[in-house]
Amino acid sequence: MEDPAVTVGLVIHYARISLAQRVPIPPVIIELLTRRVEEGDPACIMVAEWCDASGLLDLKPLTRSKRRPG
């Protein structure tokens, strides 16, 4: 999956299910998001921070070098 928008869509889909049914987001989806965050994709970083604030995952602090400027 090359398009970060697909990752964002999948994570939001599973996050909504997770919030409604109180089940964890599947590990493969979190792994996909983590990979995009590590690559520095701004949309994926934003979604990861939202998931963290919602209690859906435990976001490790990003180093400044991993974030894209802007």
C-alpha positions as CSV (number, residue, x, y, z in Angstrom):
1,M,0.0,0.0,0.0
2,E,1.8,3.1,-1.2
3,D,-0.9,5.7,-0.6
4,P,-1.0,7.2,2.9
5,A,-4.6,8.2,2.3
6,V,-5.6,4.5,2.2
7,T,-3.8,4.1,5.6
8,V,-5.7,7.0,7.1
9,G,-9.0,5.6,5.8
10,L,-8.3,2.2,7.2
11,V,-7.2,3.5,10.6
12,I,-10.3,5.8,10.9
13,H,-12.5,2.9,9.9
14,Y,-11.1,0.5,12.5
15,A,-10.9,3.3,15.1
16,R,-14.6,4.0,14.8
17,I,-15.3,0.2,15.2
18,S,-12.9,0.2,18.2
19,L,-14.6,3.1,19.9
20,A,-18.1,1.7,19.3
21,Q,-17.5,-1.9,20.2
22,R,-14.6,-1.5,22.7
23,V,-12.3,-3.8,20.8
24,P,-8.7,-3.1,19.9
25,I,-7.6,-1.9,16.5
26,P,-6.1,-4.9,14.7
27,P,-2.3,-5.0,15.1
28,V,-1.7,-5.1,11.3
29,I,-3.5,-1.8,11.0
30,I,-1.5,-0.2,13.8
31,E,1.7,-1.6,12.1
32,L,0.7,0.1,8.9
33,L,0.0,3.4,10.6
34,T,3.3,3.1,12.5
35,R,5.2,2.6,9.3
36,R,3.7,5.7,7.8
37,V,4.3,7.8,11.0
38,E,7.9,6.7,11.0
39,E,8.2,7.8,7.3
40,G,6.9,11.2,8.5
41,D,3.6,11.4,6.7
42,P,1.8,14.4,8.3
43,A,-1.8,13.0,7.9
44,C,-0.8,9.7,9.4
45,I,0.9,11.5,12.3
46,M,-2.2,13.5,12.9
47,V,-4.4,10.4,12.9
48,A,-1.9,8.6,15.2
49,E,-2.1,11.5,17.6
50,W,-5.9,11.4,17.5
51,C,-5.9,7.7,18.2
52,D,-3.5,8.3,21.1
53,A,-5.7,11.0,22.6
54,S,-8.7,8.8,22.2
55,G,-7.0,6.0,24.1
56,L,-6.9,3.7,21.1
57,L,-3.2,3.2,21.0
58,D,-0.1,4.2,23.0
59,L,1.8,6.6,20.8
60,K,5.6,6.7,21.4
61,P,6.9,10.2,21.3
62,L,8.2,11.1,17.8
63,T,11.6,12.6,17.6
64,R,11.9,15.9,15.8
65,S,13.9,14.2,13.1
66,K,11.0,12.0,12.1
67,R,8.5,14.8,11.6
68,R,8.4,16.8,8.4
69,P,8.7,20.5,8.8
70,G,5.5,22.5,8.5
